[in-house]
Amino acid sequence: MKRINLAGLSIDVLDVGSGPPLLYLGPEHFGDANLPFIERLAEHRRVVAPRYPGFDGRTPPTDFRSVDDLAYMVLDLMDTLALTDTLVVGSSLGGWVALEMAVRSVARMRGLVLFAPLGVKGGDRTSRDFADFNALSAKDARAALFADLKAVPEFPDMDDGQMEQVGLDRQYLAHYAWNPYFHNPRLPRWLHRVTVPTRLVWGEADGYCLPSNAPRLLDGIPDASMTRLPNVGHYPQIEAIEESIAAIVALEAQIEGEAT
């Protein structure tokens, strides 16, 4: 992990592996559980994975409050690291950040892989397209996130550091994404600007960001396709690593085929 200063921020960035660049924008929960997936990606790629301000334990500036801010921050990071022809992979909150980046500029991107991204509602303003964690017990919240409840430790099995991270994750998810709840109502209008090949990956057992959100993304993004994973919850990269890698490899093959 290295620390990079940009736009008045100090952010931690994991930069591992070698090969074609891949930018990984992780989800809002269970960050450590993503490490096996990152390690697999890094076997054949250079993987750059930033941590979001606040989630890293450092209080962000008072004017840094939205997913838009995260998107501009990561675009600046790509400039700073001179990342070009980069595959961007985002999960949940990270998928939303990736979409906000792509409607602004795809100049440094070659494609997007989005694991059940937040950011776009499938229904109208009265529909419940995202789980309300405030209304769920800890058991029901885990069941909304995971088909396999053994995929991550339960709260009683976590140490103090892990529990502190859970608190930070919840605090800063609310900080960036609570109002409007987990989406940007203006984003669907600009999805046509996502002009790189895009693959959605959704667990069919996702009870957190419902698979019914996918059609609006598929309709709005010009070159979008979808991989559905049975018996998998909201975080395929945690529960189904090999299937998640296969979806990435499939998009890479599509991009290579279109380039020849």
C-alpha positions as CSV (number, residue, x, y, z in Angstrom):
1,M,0.0,0.0,0.0
2,K,1.4,3.4,-1.0
3,R,0.1,6.9,-0.2
4,I,-0.6,9.3,-3.0
5,N,-1.4,13.0,-2.6
6,L,-3.8,14.6,-5.1
7,A,-6.4,17.4,-5.1
8,G,-5.8,18.1,-1.5
9,L,-6.3,14.5,-0.5
10,S,-4.0,11.8,0.8
11,I,-5.2,8.4,-0.4
12,D,-4.0,4.8,0.1
13,V,-3.5,2.8,-3.1
14,L,-2.7,-0.9,-3.5
15,D,-0.6,-1.3,-6.6
16,V,0.3,-5.0,-7.3
17,G,1.2,-7.3,-10.1
18,S,2.4,-6.6,-13.6
19,G,0.8,-6.6,-17.0
20,P,-2.1,-4.8,-18.6
21,P,-3.5,-2.2,-16.1
22,L,-6.7,-2.9,-14.2
23,L,-8.2,-0.4,-11.9
24,Y,-10.3,-2.0,-9.1
25,L,-12.9,0.1,-7.3
26,G,-14.0,-2.0,-4.3
27,P,-17.3,-2.0,-2.5
28,E,-18.5,-0.3,0.6
29,H,-18.3,-3.4,2.9
30,F,-15.9,-6.2,3.6
31,G,-12.9,-4.7,2.0
32,D,-10.4,-7.3,3.3
33,A,-12.6,-10.1,1.8
34,N,-11.8,-8.7,-1.6
35,L,-8.0,-9.4,-1.3
36,P,-8.1,-13.0,-2.7
37,F,-9.9,-11.7,-5.8
38,I,-7.3,-8.9,-6.2
39,E,-4.5,-11.4,-5.8
40,R,-6.0,-13.6,-8.6
41,L,-6.3,-10.6,-10.8
42,A,-2.7,-9.6,-10.2
43,E,-1.4,-12.9,-11.4
44,H,-1.6,-11.5,-15.0
45,R,-2.3,-7.8,-14.6
46,R,-1.2,-4.7,-12.8
47,V,-4.0,-4.0,-10.3
48,V,-4.4,-0.5,-8.8
49,A,-7.0,-0.4,-6.0
50,P,-7.5,2.9,-4.1
51,R,-9.2,3.2,-0.8
52,Y,-11.9,5.9,-0.5
53,P,-11.4,8.8,1.9
54,G,-13.2,8.1,5.2
55,F,-13.2,4.4,4.7
56,D,-9.4,4.6,5.4
57,G,-9.9,6.1,8.8
58,R,-9.0,9.6,7.8
59,T,-11.7,12.3,7.8
60,P,-12.2,13.7,4.3
61,P,-12.4,17.5,3.7
62,T,-15.8,19.0,4.5
63,D,-16.5,19.7,0.8
64,F,-15.7,16.1,-0.3
65,R,-19.2,14.5,0.2
66,S,-20.5,12.8,-3.0
67,V,-19.9,10.0,-5.4
68,D,-19.1,12.7,-7.9
69,D,-16.2,13.7,-5.7
70,L,-15.0,10.1,-5.6
71,A,-15.2,9.8,-9.4
72,Y,-13.2,13.0,-10.0
73,M,-10.6,11.8,-7.4
74,V,-10.1,8.5,-9.2
75,L,-9.9,10.2,-12.6
76,D,-7.1,12.3,-11.2
77,L,-5.5,9.2,-9.8
78,M,-5.5,7.6,-13.3
79,D,-3.9,10.8,-14.6
80,T,-1.3,10.8,-11.8
81,L,-0.3,7.2,-12.4
82,A,-0.5,7.6,-16.2
83,L,-2.9,4.7,-16.5
84,T,-3.9,4.2,-20.1
85,D,-6.0,1.6,-21.9
86,T,-7.2,0.5,-18.5
87,L,-9.9,-2.0,-17.7
88,V,-12.0,-0.6,-14.8
89,V,-13.6,-3.1,-12.5
90,G,-16.1,-1.8,-9.9
91,S,-18.2,-3.5,-7.2
92,S,-21.3,-2.0,-5.7
93,L,-20.3,1.5,-4.6
94,G,-17.2,1.1,-6.7
95,G,-19.4,0.3,-9.7
96,W,-21.3,3.5,-9.2
97,V,-18.0,5.4,-9.0
98,A,-16.9,3.8,-12.3
99,L,-20.1,4.8,-14.0
100,E,-19.8,8.4,-12.9
101,M,-16.2,8.4,-14.2
102,A,-17.2,6.9,-17.5
103,V,-19.9,9.4,-18.3
104,R,-17.3,12.1,-17.8
105,S,-14.3,10.6,-19.6
106,V,-13.4,7.2,-21.0
107,A,-10.1,8.5,-22.4
108,R,-8.0,6.2,-20.2
109,M,-10.4,3.2,-20.2
110,R,-10.7,0.2,-22.5
111,G,-13.7,-1.4,-20.8
112,L,-15.8,-1.7,-17.7
113,V,-16.8,-4.7,-15.6
114,L,-19.4,-3.8,-13.0
115,F,-20.4,-6.1,-10.2
116,A,-24.0,-5.2,-9.1
117,P,-23.3,-1.5,-9.3
118,L,-25.2,1.0,-7.2
119,G,-26.1,4.4,-8.8
120,V,-29.0,3.6,-11.1
121,K,-32.5,2.6,-10.0
122,G,-34.5,0.2,-12.1
123,G,-37.9,1.4,-10.9
124,D,-39.5,4.8,-10.1
125,R,-39.0,6.9,-7.1
126,T,-41.4,4.9,-5.0
127,S,-39.9,1.5,-5.7
128,R,-37.5,-0.2,-3.2
129,D,-34.6,-1.2,-5.5
130,F,-32.0,-1.2,-2.8
131,A,-32.3,-2.8,0.6
132,D,-32.9,-0.5,3.6
133,F,-30.3,-1.7,6.0
134,N,-31.8,0.4,8.7
135,A,-34.9,-1.8,8.7
136,L,-33.0,-5.1,8.6
137,S,-31.5,-7.2,11.4
138,A,-27.9,-8.1,11.2
139,K,-28.9,-11.6,10.1
140,D,-31.2,-10.3,7.4
141,A,-28.6,-7.8,6.2
142,R,-26.1,-10.6,5.8
143,A,-28.7,-12.7,3.9
144,A,-29.3,-9.8,1.6
145,L,-25.6,-9.6,0.8
146,F,-24.6,-13.2,0.6
147,A,-26.0,-16.5,-0.6
148,D,-23.3,-18.3,1.4
149,L,-23.4,-16.8,4.9
150,K,-20.0,-18.4,5.6
151,A,-18.4,-16.2,3.0
152,V,-17.4,-13.6,5.7
153,P,-17.1,-13.6,9.5
154,E,-20.1,-12.8,11.7
155,F,-19.9,-9.8,14.1
156,P,-19.2,-12.0,17.2
157,D,-16.1,-13.5,15.4
158,M,-14.6,-10.1,14.4
159,D,-11.8,-8.5,16.4
160,D,-11.9,-4.8,17.5
161,G,-10.1,-3.6,14.4
162,Q,-12.6,-5.4,12.1
163,M,-15.6,-4.0,14.0
164,E,-14.1,-0.5,13.8
165,Q,-13.9,-0.9,10.1
166,V,-17.5,-2.0,9.9
167,G,-18.4,1.2,11.6
168,L,-16.4,3.3,9.2
169,D,-17.8,1.5,6.2
170,R,-21.4,2.3,7.3
171,Q,-20.6,5.8,8.3
172,Y,-19.0,6.7,5.0
173,L,-21.4,4.8,2.8
174,A,-24.0,7.1,4.3
175,H,-21.7,10.1,3.9
176,Y,-21.4,9.6,0.1
177,A,-24.5,7.8,-1.0
178,W,-27.4,8.2,1.4
179,N,-29.4,11.1,-0.2
180,P,-30.7,10.2,-2.7
181,Y,-30.5,6.7,-1.4
182,F,-27.8,4.7,-3.3
183,H,-28.4,6.3,-6.7
184,N,-28.1,9.4,-8.8
185,P,-31.4,10.2,-10.5
186,R,-29.5,12.2,-13.2
187,L,-27.1,9.4,-14.1
188,P,-29.4,7.4,-16.5
189,R,-29.6,10.4,-18.9
190,W,-25.9,10.2,-19.5
191,L,-25.3,6.5,-19.7
192,H,-25.0,6.8,-23.5
193,R,-21.6,8.5,-22.8
194,V,-20.2,5.1,-21.6
195,T,-18.7,4.3,-24.9
196,V,-16.5,1.4,-23.9
197,P,-17.5,-2.3,-23.8
198,T,-19.2,-3.0,-20.5
199,R,-20.0,-6.2,-18.7
200,L,-22.5,-6.3,-15.8
201,V,-22.1,-9.2,-13.4
202,W,-25.0,-9.9,-11.0
203,G,-25.6,-12.6,-8.5
204,E,-29.2,-13.8,-8.9
205,A,-29.5,-14.1,-5.1
206,D,-28.6,-10.4,-4.6
207,G,-31.0,-8.9,-2.1
208,Y,-29.1,-5.6,-1.6
209,C,-29.0,-4.1,-5.1
210,L,-31.7,-6.0,-6.9
211,P,-31.0,-7.6,-10.3
212,S,-34.1,-5.7,-11.6
213,N,-31.9,-2.6,-11.7
214,A,-29.9,-4.2,-14.6
215,P,-32.2,-3.6,-17.5
216,R,-32.0,0.2,-17.2
217,L,-28.2,-0.1,-17.4
218,L,-28.3,-2.5,-20.3
219,D,-30.7,-0.2,-22.2
220,G,-28.7,2.9,-21.5
221,I,-25.1,1.8,-22.1
222,P,-24.5,1.3,-25.9
223,D,-22.2,-1.8,-25.7
224,A,-23.4,-3.6,-22.5
225,S,-23.9,-7.3,-21.8
226,M,-24.6,-9.2,-18.6
227,T,-23.4,-12.3,-16.8
228,R,-25.9,-13.8,-14.3
229,L,-24.5,-16.0,-11.5
230,P,-26.9,-18.4,-9.8
231,N,-26.7,-19.0,-6.1
232,V,-24.5,-15.9,-5.6
233,G,-25.3,-12.7,-3.7
234,H,-24.3,-9.1,-4.0
235,Y,-20.5,-9.6,-4.0
236,P,-19.6,-12.2,-6.7
237,Q,-15.9,-11.4,-6.4
238,I,-16.1,-12.7,-2.8
239,E,-18.4,-15.7,-3.2
240,A,-17.6,-16.8,-6.8
241,I,-14.0,-15.7,-7.6
242,E,-13.4,-17.9,-10.5
243,E,-16.7,-17.1,-12.2
244,S,-16.0,-13.4,-11.6
245,I,-12.5,-13.7,-13.2
246,A,-14.1,-15.6,-16.1
247,A,-16.5,-12.7,-16.7
248,I,-13.5,-10.3,-16.8
249,V,-11.6,-12.6,-19.2
250,A,-14.6,-12.8,-21.5
251,L,-14.8,-9.0,-21.7
252,E,-11.1,-8.8,-22.4
253,A,-11.5,-11.3,-25.2
254,Q,-14.3,-9.3,-26.6
255,I,-12.2,-6.1,-26.6
256,E,-9.3,-7.9,-28.2
257,G,-11.6,-9.3,-30.9
258,E,-13.1,-5.9,-31.7
259,A,-9.5,-4.5,-32.0
260,T,-8.5,-7.0,-34.6
